[in-house]
């Protein structure tokens, strides 16, 4: 970049071999009589460097430098003095000169002085050292830090030794809310006391980074698997005053790992069931064939019924596997709770009739509480799975003349509660504890262990709860409670997810 250098009252002959200076092409000269003041023309661009000769009366030269400094405060001034005027150095600097050089000087020494002055000018132009500039630079630094802090795609917060959150980033605030001054374990873990093993405690004690894997719970009740990283924050004395905590969400990674593991287990687990279903289907076809050969209608009907039952079980098995293996996004919509309950009941009515089960329903939902926000397809799948279990439990209980399957619905300002109760054979405590476990089935080869597992996961995705009561010989009751309005962040979750 070309610099403009203006020489005032400087005689080039005082610099041996001046024409060899590399700054000659950038230089211009101006003669100012002692009685005149230095000024720039209206359209004249201020030079990058003024080289002022101290030749002549010292007081006048010092006054000229002071006047230039007063008129153009940001200009770089280099005073050129004779070697016998070295004692003037302090006065020259006090008058406003940036530096001085001693003459005579050869071209190389002259270029050194000019280069140093121009470098100083460059630094002053790009670096600011006054208090206002420091405040501006500090504000810019804070802004950049805040932006980086907020844009990190992790949950980040800072806590003190008393477990108080003292700062948090945007993603943390979106999921947990702003909780400055509150306990970290209460916000992230929904606990009343500190965690037994706390990586932050370790960092405060040994000053090292620590990592671990844990589970956190958002303000909406969403659970996240996270990698927990900590780093010490020290004061100017080196003492650890705070700890930075970064939580990286690995929920989807863990879900995928578990999903793949479960899929492999599922293939082995249900292969025997599929084999049994195919054997039953083959038996039904054989029975129908033998009936056709002998024109035995009873035999034909027996084989037809067996084939129909096997086909129905195979269809349910395939649908369960497809629903389990395919993760899809929910399609949230606002629907009428009454209509939804009636639609769900209609899917099971024929099955209940065939098994001579009395189907009853009780809907206690006021008109102003009739709207609910759900994924219609998935929630209906969950309820139908439970209802079908109720039908099967009643059908298997041959010790009673008649059975009843009751479906009740009621709603308040915030939630809707659905109750499904049957008078079937019931379950023991061991079965109740494992009923929502994947691949667990109390039906032997007739069950896949997927139906109720899928149902429980769908209810969880609706931010709801599912409870079960049962006694052998007295039937079973499922109670499902879900919010009528789903929080926004919960809607971003996928359909069926695995722990």
VEXLUM-807629 format. One record per atom (N, C-alpha, C): residue in one letter; y negated, x, z. Coordinates in steps of 0.2 Angstrom, whole numbers, plus 5000, padded with zeros to 4 digits. Layout:
<pts>
aYXZ
...
</pts>
This chain:
<pts>
x500650045000
x500050005000
x499450045000
x498950034996
x498350074995
x497850055001
x497550115004
x497050105009
x496350125007
x495850085010
x495150105008
x494850145014
x494650205012
x494450255017
x493650265015
x493250255020
x492550265019
x492250325023
x491950375019
x491750435023
x490950425023
x490750435029
x489950425031
x489750495033
x489250515029
x488850585030
x489350645030
x489950635027
x490350695027
x490350735021
x490250795022
x490250845016
x490950875014
x491150855008
x491850875006
x491950955007
x491450985006
x491451065006
x491651085013
x491651045018
x491851065025
x492651065026
x492951045020
x493651035020
x493951085015
x494151135016
x494451185011
x494951145006
x494851155000
x495351134995
x495451054996
x494851024997
x494850944998
x495150914992
x495050934986
x495350904980
x496150894980
x496450934985
x497150924985
x497450874990
x496950844993
x497050784998
x497350734994
x497950704997
x498250644994
x497850574995
x497350584999
x496950525000
x496250524996
x496150574992
x495550574988
x495450514984
x495950494981
x495850434976
x495750364980
x495850364987
x495650304991
x495050314994
x494650364993
x494050384997
x493450364993
x492950344997
x492250334994
x491750355000
x491150374997
x490650415002
x490050375002
x489750375008
x489050345009
x488650385014
x488050395012
x487550435016
x487050385019
x487050395026
x486650355030
x486150395034
x485450385032
x484950425036
x484950415043
x484750455047
x484750445055
x484350385057
x483850365053
x483450305055
x483750245053
x484350245049
x484650185046
x485250165050
x485450105050
x486050075053
x486550065048
x487150065050
x487750055045
x487849975045
x487949955039
x488049885038
x488449875031
x488849825031
x489249805025
x488849755020
x488949765014
x488649715009
x488949645011
x488649585009
x488949525010
x489649515007
x489749545001
x490449534999
x490849594999
x490649645003
x491049705004
x491649695009
x492149725007
x492749715011
x492749775016
x492849765022
x492849815027
x493349865026
x493249935026
x493749985025
x494249985030
x494850015028
x495350025033
x495150085038
x494750125036
x494650185040
x493950215039
x493550225044
x492850255043
x492950325046
x492750375042
x492750445044
x491950465045
x491750475051
x491050485052
x490950555054
x490450585050
x490350655052
x489850665058
x489950705062
x489450725068
x488950775066
x488850785060
x488350835058
x487650805059
x487250845062
x486550825063
x486450815071
x485950775073
x485850765080
x486350725083
x486650755089
x487250725092
x487050655094
x486450645097
x486350575100
x486350525094
x486050545089
x485950495083
x486650485080
x487150535080
x487850525078
x488250475082
x488150485089
x488450445094
x488250375094
x487550365093
x487250305092
x487550265086
x487650305080
x487850275074
x488650245075
x489050285079
x489650265080
x489750205085
x489250205090
x489250145094
x489050085090
x488550095086
x488250035082
x488850005077
x489250055074
x489750035070
x490249995074
x490450015080
x490949985084
x490749915086
x490049915088
x489849845090
x489849795084
x489649825078
x489649775072
x490249755069
x490749805070
x491449795067
x491949815072
x492149775077
x492549795083
x493249815081
x493549785076
x494249805074
x494349865070
x493749895068
x493849945063
x494050015066
x494450055062
x494650115065
x494150175063
x493950205068
x493350255067
x493650325069
x493650375064
x493850445065
x493150485065
x493050515070
x492450565070
x492650635068
x492250665064
x492350735061
x491850775065
x492050825069
x491650865073
x491750945071
x491250985072
x491351055071
x491751085076
x492051135075
x492451165080
x492051185087
x491451205086
x491051215092
x490751155096
x490951095093
x490751035096
x491350995100
x491851035102
x492451005105
x492350975111
x491850995115
x491650965121
x491350895120
x491150875114
x490950805113
x491450755113
x492150775113
x492650735112
x492650675116
x492550685123
x492550625127
x491950575126
x491350605124
x490750565123
x490950525116
x491250555112
x491350525105
x491850465106
x492350475110
x492850415112
x492450365116
x492050385121
x491650335124
x491250285120
x490950325115
x490450285110
x490850235106
x491450245105
x491850195102
x492350215096
x492350285095
x492750315090
x493450305093
x493950295088
x494650295089
x494950365091
x494750415087
x494950475088
x494450525085
x494550595085
x494150635082
x494550695079
x494250725074
x494650785071
x494150845070
x494450905070
x494050965071
x493950995064
x493351005062
x493251045055
x493051115057
x493151165052
x493451145045
x494151145046
x494451105041
x495251095041
x495451095034
x495951125033
x496251125026
x496551055024
x496751045017
x496950985015
x497550955019
x497950995021
x498550975024
x498350945031
x497950985035
x497750965041
x497350895041
x496950895036
x496450835035
x496950775034
x497450785029
x497950725028
x498250705034
x498450755039
x498750735045
x498350695049
x497650705050
x497250665054
x497150595051
x497050595044
x497050525041
x497650485042
x498250515041
x498850485041
x498950455048
x498750495053
x498850465060
x498350415062
x497750415059
x497250355060
x497550295057
x497750305051
x498050245047
x498650215050
x499050255053
x499650225057
x499450195063
x498950215066
x498650185072
x498350115070
x498050115064
x497750055062
x498350005060
x498850025057
x499449985056
x499749955062
x499849995067
x500049975073
x499649915077
x498949935077
x498549885080
x498549815076
x498649825069
x498649765065
x499249715067
x499849755068
x500449715069
x500649705076
x500349745080
x500549735087
x499949725091
x499949675096
x499349655100
x499549675107
x499049705111
x499149725118
x498649695123
x498249645120
x497849615125
x498249555129
x497849535134
x498249485138
x498349415134
x497949395130
x497949335126
x498549345121
x498649405118
x499149415113
x499849415117
x499849445123
x500449445127
x500649375128
x500249335130
x500349265132
x500649235125
x500349245120
x500549215113
x501249245112
x501449305112
x502049335111
x502549305116
x502349295122
x502849275127
x503049195125
x502549165123
x502649095121
x503149085115
x503049135110
x503449135104
x504149155106
x504249205111
x504849225113
x505249165117
x504849125121
x505149075124
x505349015120
x504949005114
x505148955109
x505748975106
x505849035104
x506349065100
x507049055105
x506949075111
x507449075116
x507749005117
x507248955117
x507448885118
x507748855112
x507548875106
x507848855100
x508548875100
x508648935101
x509348965101
x509748935106
x509448925112
x509848895118
x510048825116
x509648785112
x509848715111
x510248715105
x510248755100
x510548755094
x511348775094
x511448815100
x512148835101
x512648775101
x513148775097
x513548715097
x514048715103
x513848725109
x514248735115
x513848695120
x514248675125
x513948655132
x513648715135
x513048725136
x512748785140
x512348765145
x512448795151
x511948785157
x511948845161
x511448845165
x511348905170
x511348875177
x511748905182
x511748885188
x511648935193
x511448915199
x511348965205
x511948975209
x511849015214
x512449025219
x512648965223
x512148915223
x512348855227
x512648805223
x512848815217
x513148775212
x512648725209
x512048735209
x511548695206
x511448715199
x511348655195
x511148675188
x510448685188
x510248735185
x509448755185
x509248745177
x509648745172
x509448735166
x510048715161
x509948685156
x510448655152
x510248645145
x510648655140
x510448655133
x510548575130
x510348565124
x510348505121
x510948465121
x511548505119
x512148475118
x512448455125
x512248495130
x512448475137
x512148415139
x511448405138
x511148345140
x511348285136
x511548295130
x511748235126
x512448205129
x512848245132
x513548225134
x513448205142
x513048245145
x513048235153
x512448205155
x511948205151
x511248185154
x510948245157
x510248245158
x509848295162
x509948295169
x510248345172
x510448345179
x510248405183
x509648425181
x509348485184
x509348475192
x509548525196
x509548525203
x510148495206
x510648465202
x511248435204
x511848485204
x512348465207
x512948505208
x513348505201
x513548565199
x513948575192
x514548535193
x514948545199
x515548515199
x515548435199
x515048405201
x514948335201
x514848315194
x514448345190
x514248325184
x514748335179
x515048395179
x515548415174
x516248395176
x516448385182
x517148375184
x517248315188
x516648275189
x516648215193
x517048225200
x516848285203
x517148305210
x516648295215
x516848295221
x516348295227
x516348365230
x516748415228
x516748475231
x516848525225
x516648595227
x516748645221
x517548655220
x517648675213
x518248685211
x518648745215
x519248735216
x519648785220
x519548855217
x519648865210
x519648925207
x519048915202
x518448955204
x517848945200
x517649015197
x517649015190
x517449075187
x516749105188
x516249055190
x515549065192
x515549105198
x515949085203
x516049125209
x516249195208
x516749205204
x516949265202
x516449315199
x516049285195
x515449325192
x514949345197
x514749295202
x514349315207
x514549365211
x515249375212
x515549425217
x515549485213
x515849495207
x515949555204
x515449575198
x515049525196
x514549545191
x514849545184
x515449525183
x515849535177
x515849465173
x515949465167
x516149405163
x516849375165
x516849315165
x517549285166
x517649225161
x518249205160
x518449155155
x519049115158
x519049055156
x519649015158
x519648955154
x520148915155
x520248845151
x520248795156
x519848745155
x519848685160
x519648625156
x519648565160
x519448505157
x518848475160
x518348445156
x517748425159
x517748345157
x517348305160
x517248235159
x516548225158
x516348195152
x515648175151
x515448115154
x514748105154
x514548045158
x514747975155
x515047975149
x515347915146
x516147915148
x516347965152
x517047965153
x517547995148
x517248025143
x517648065138
x517848135141
x518548145140
x518748205143
x518748265137
x518648325139
x518548375134
x518948435137
x519348465133
x519648535134
x519148585132
x519048635137
x518548685135
x518748755137
x518448805134
x518548875136
x517948885140
x517948915146
x517448915151
x517248995151
x516649015149
x516449085149
x515849085153
x515849145157
x515249155162
x514949225161
x514249225162
x513949295161
x513449295166
x513349355170
x512849355175
x512149365172
x511649335176
x510949345175
x510649385180
x510349435179
x510049485184
x509249485185
x508949495190
x508249505191
x508049575189
x507449595190
x507249665188
x507449715193
x507749695199
x508149735203
x508849745202
x509149715197
x509849715196
x510249665200
x509949625204
x510349575208
x510449515204
x511149485204
x511349425201
x511049365204
x510549335201
x510249275204
x510549205201
x510749215195
x511049155191
x511649175187
x511949125185
x512549135180
x512449085174
x512549115168
x512549075162
x513249055161
x513348985160
x514048955158
x514048925151
x514548945147
x514548925141
x515248885140
x515248825138
x515948785137
x516048775130
x516548805127
x516648785120
x517248735120
x517048685116
x517548625116
x518148645111
x518748645114
x519348655110
x519748595110
x519448535112
x519848475112
x520348465106
x519948465100
x520348455094
x520948505093
x520748565095
x521248615094
x521848605098
x521748585104
x522348575109
x522748505106
x522348455104
x522648395102
x523048415096
x522848455091
x523248465085
x523848505087
x523848555092
x524348595094
x524948545097
x524648495102
x525148455105
x525448405100
x524948385095
x525248335090
x525748365086
x525648425084
x526248465080
x526848475084
x526748485090
x527348495095
x527748425095
x527348375097
x527648315098
x527948285091
x527648305085
x527948275079
x528648315078
x528648375080
x529348405079
x529848375084
x529648365090
x530048335095
x530248265093
x529748225090
x529848155088
x530448155082
x530448205077
x530848205072
x531648205075
x531648255080
x532348265083
x532548205087
x532048175090
x532148115095
x532348055091
x532048035086
x532147975083
x532647975077
x532948035076
x533448045070
x534048005072
x534248005079
x534847975081
x534747895080
x534047875082
x533947805082
x533947775075
x533647815070
x533747805063
x534447795060
x534847845063
x535547845061
x535847775063
x535747755069
x536047695072
x535747635068
x535147635066
x534847575063
x535247575056
x535247625053
x535647625046
x536347605047
x536647625052
x537347605053
x537347525054
x536947505058
x536847425059
x536747395053
x536247425048
x536147395042
x536747395037
x537047445037
x537647445033
x538247395036
x538247395042
x538747345045
x538547275043
x537847255043
x537647185041
x537847175034
x537647225029
x537847215022
x538547205021
x538947245025
x539747245024
x539947175026
x539647145032
x539847075034
x539647025029
x539047035026
x538846985021
x539346985015
x539547045013
x539947055007
x540647025008
x540947035014
x541547015016
x541546935016
x540946905018
x540946835018
x540846805012
x540546835007
x540446815000
x541146814997
x541546864998
x542246874995
x542646814997
x542646795003
x543046745006
x542746675006
x542146675004
x541746615004
x541646585011
x541546635016
x541446615023
x540746615025
x540446555025
x539746545026
x539546575033
x539946565038
x539746595045
x539746665045
x540246695041
x540246775040
x539546795037
x539446755032
x538846775028
x538146775032
x538146725036
x537546715040
x537546765046
x538046785048
x538146835054
x537846905051
x538146925045
x537846985041
x537146985040
x536946925037
x536246915036
x535746925042
x535946895047
x535546905054
x535546975056
x536147005055
x536147075057
x535647115053
x535747105046
x535347145042
x534547135043
x534347075044
x533647055045
x533447095052
x533847095057
x533647125063
x533547195062
x534047225058
x533947305057
x533347315053
x533247275048
x532647285043
x531947285047
x531947235052
x531347225056
x531247285061
x531847305064
x531747365068
x531547425064
x531847435058
x531647495054
x530947495052
x530647435050
x529947425049
x529547445055
x529647415060
x529247435066
x529247505068
x529847535067
x529947615068
x529447655063
x529547635057
x529147665052
x528347655053
x528147595055
x527447585057
x527247625063
x527647625068
x527447665074
x527347735072
x527847765068
x527847835066
x527147855062
x527047805057
x526447815053
x525847815058
x525747765062
x525147755066
x525147815071
x525647845073
x525647905078
x525447965074
x525747975068
x525648035065
x524948045061
x524647985060
x524047985056
x523447975060
x522948025061
x522348015065
x521847985060
x521547935062
x521047895058
x520447885063
x519847875059
x519247855063
x519247785064
x519047765070
x518947695071
x518447655067
x518547595066
x518047555062
x517747505067
x517247525071
x516947485076
x516547425073
x516747365076
x516347305074
x516347255080
x515847215079
x515747165084
x516047105082
x516447075086
x516847015085
x516846965090
x517146905089
x517146855094
x517846865098
x517746865104
x518346885109
x518846825108
x518546765108
x519046705107
x519446705101
x519046725095
x519446725089
x519946785089
x519746835092
x520146895092
x520846885096
x520746855101
x521346835106
x521846785102
x521546735099
x521946685095
x522246715089
x521946765085
x522246795080
x522846835082
x522746875088
x523246915091
x523846875093
x523746815096
x524246775098
x524646745092
x524346735086
x524646705081
x525246755078
x525146815079
x525546865076
x526246865080
x526246835086
x526846845090
x527146775091
x526846725089
x527046655090
x527746635087
x527846655081
x528446645078
x529046675081
x528946745083
x529446785087
x529646745093
x529146725097
x529246695103
x529646625102
x529446585097
x529846525095
x530546535094
x530746595090
x531346605088
x531846625094
x531446655099
x531846675105
x531746625111
x531546565109
x531446505114
x531046525120
x530446565119
x530046585124
x529446545124
x529146515129
x528546475129
x527946515129
x527546515124
x526946555124
x526346515126
x526046545131
x525446505134
x524846555134
x524246525133
x523646565133
x523046535138
x522646575141
x522146545145
x521546595143
x521046565140
x520446595138
x519846575142
x519546615146
x518946595151
x518346645149
x518046625143
x517546675141
x516946625139
x516346635142
x515746595141
x515546615134
x515146575131
x514846585124
x514446645124
x514046655129
x513546715129
x513946775130
x514546775132
x514946835133
x515546845128
x515446805123
x516046805118
x516046865114
x515446905113
x515446955108
x515747025111
x516147055108
x516447125110
x516447175104
x516447235106
x516347285101
x517047325101
x517447315096
x518147345096
x518247375089
x518847415088
x519147425082
x519747375081
x519647325077
x520047265077
x520747285076
x520847325071
x521547335069
x521947375074
x521647425077
x522047465082
x522147425089
x521647395091
x521747355097
x522247305096
x522247265091
x522747215090
x523447245089
x523447305086
x524147345086
x524347355094
x523947375098
x524047395105
x524347325108
x523947275107
x524147215111
x524747185108
x524847185102
x525547165099
x526147205101
x526047265102
x526547305105
x526747285112
x526247265116
x526447245123
x526747175122
x526447135118
x526747065118
x527447065115
x527647105110
x528247115108
x528747135113
x528547185117
x528947205123
x529047145128
x528547105129
x528647045133
x529147005130
x529146985123
x529646945120
x530346975121
x530447045120
x531047075120
x531347075128
x530847085133
x531047085140
x531347015142
x531046955139
x531246895140
x531946875137
x532046905131
x532646885127
x533246925130
x533046985133
x533647025136
x533846995143
x533446955146
x533546925152
x533946855151
x534646865151
x535046805149
x535246755155
x534946785161
x535146745167
x534746685169
x534146675165
x533746625166
x533746575160
x533646505161
x533646465156
x533046465151
x532446475154
x531846475150
x531346535152
x530946555147
x530546615149
x529846595146
x529346625150
x528646615148
x528246675146
x527846675141
x527446735140
x526746715140
x526346735145
x525646715146
x525146765144
x524646745140
x524146785138
x523446765140
x523146795145
x522446775148
x521946815146
x521346795145
x520746835143
x520146805147
x519746845150
x519146825154
x518646885153
x517946865153
x517446915152
x516846905157
x516546965158
x515946965162
x515446995158
x514847015161
x514347045158
x514447105154
x514947145157
x515047215154
x515747225151
x516247185154
x516947205152
x517247135150
x517847145146
x518347095145
x519047115148
x519347075151
x520047085154
x520547045150
x521047075148
x521647045145
x522247055149
x522547005150
x523147005154
x523746975150
x524347015150
x524946995147
x525446995152
x525746935153
x526246925158
x526846895156
x527446925157
x528146885155
x528546875161
x529046835160
x529546825165
x530246855164
x530146905160
x530846945158
x531146975164
x531547025161
x532047065166
x531647115171
x531047125169
x530647175174
x530847245173
x530547285177
x530647365177
x530647385184
x531047445185
x531047475191
x530447525191
x530347565197
x529847605198
x529847665194
x530447695192
x530547755188
x530247735181
x530447675179
x530247655172
x529547645172
x529247615177
x528547605177
x528147665176
x528347715180
x528047785180
x528047815173
x528547805169
x528647835163
x528447795157
x528247735158
x528247685153
x527747705147
x527147745149
x526747765144
x526847835141
x527347865143
x527547935141
x527847925134
x527647975130
x527847975123
x528647985122
x528947945118
x529647945117
x530047925123
x529747895128
x530147865134
x530247795132
x530947775132
x531047705131
x531647685136
x531547625138
x532047595142
x532547545138
x532447545132
x532847505127
x533447545124
x533547605126
x534047645123
x533947655116
x534447645112
x534347665104
x533947615101
x533747555104
x533347505101
x532647525101
x532447565105
x531747585106
x531547655104
x530947665102
x530647735099
x530247765104
x530047735110
x529647765114
x528947785112
x528747745107
x528047755104
x527547695105
x527847635105
x527447575105
x526947575111
x527247585117
x526747575123
x526347645124
x526647695122
x526147755122
x525547745117
x525647725111
x525147715107
x524647655109
x524947605113
x524547555116
x524047585121
x524347625125
x523947655131
x523347705128
x523547745122
x523047785119
x522447745116
x522647695113
x522147645110
x521647615115
x521947595120
x521547575126
x521047625129
x521247685129
x520847745131
x520347755126
x520447755120
x519947765115
x519447705115
x519547645118
x519147595119
x518747605126
x518847655129
x518547675135
x518747625141
x519347605140
x519647555145
x520247585149
x520547535153
x521047555157
x521647505156
x522247525157
x522847485157
x523247495163
x523447445166
x523847445172
x524447395171
x524947415175
x525547375174
x525847365181
x526147305182
x526447285188
x527147255186
x527747275189
x528347245187
x528847245193
x529347205193
x529847195198
x530447175194
x531047215195
x531647195192
x531847115193
x531947085188
x532147005189
x531546965190
x530946995190
x530346955191
x529746955186
x529946995181
x529447005175
x528947065176
x528547065171
x528047115170
x527347095169
x526847125171
x526147105170
x525747165168
x525447165162
x524947215159
x524247195160
x523847225163
x523147215164
x522647265160
x522347245155
x521947285151
x521147265152
x520747315153
x520047305154
x519647355150
x519247325145
x518847375141
x518147345141
x517647395140
x516947375140
x516847335134
x516347285134
x516147245129
x515747285124
x515447335126
x514947375122
x515247455122
x515347485117
x515647555117
x515047605116
x514947655121
x514447705121
x514447735114
x513847755112
x513747785105
x514247845104
x514247895109
x514547955108
x515347945108
x515547885112
x516247875111
x516447845105
x516047825101
x516147795094
x516347855089
x516047915091
x516147975086
x516847995087
x517247975092
x517948005093
x518347975088
x518948005087
x519447985082
x519847935085
x520347905081
x520747855083
x521247875088
x521847885086
x522347905091
x522347975092
x522247995098
x522148065100
x522748085105
x522848145106
x523448165110
x523148215115
x523448215121
x523248265127
x523648325126
</pts>
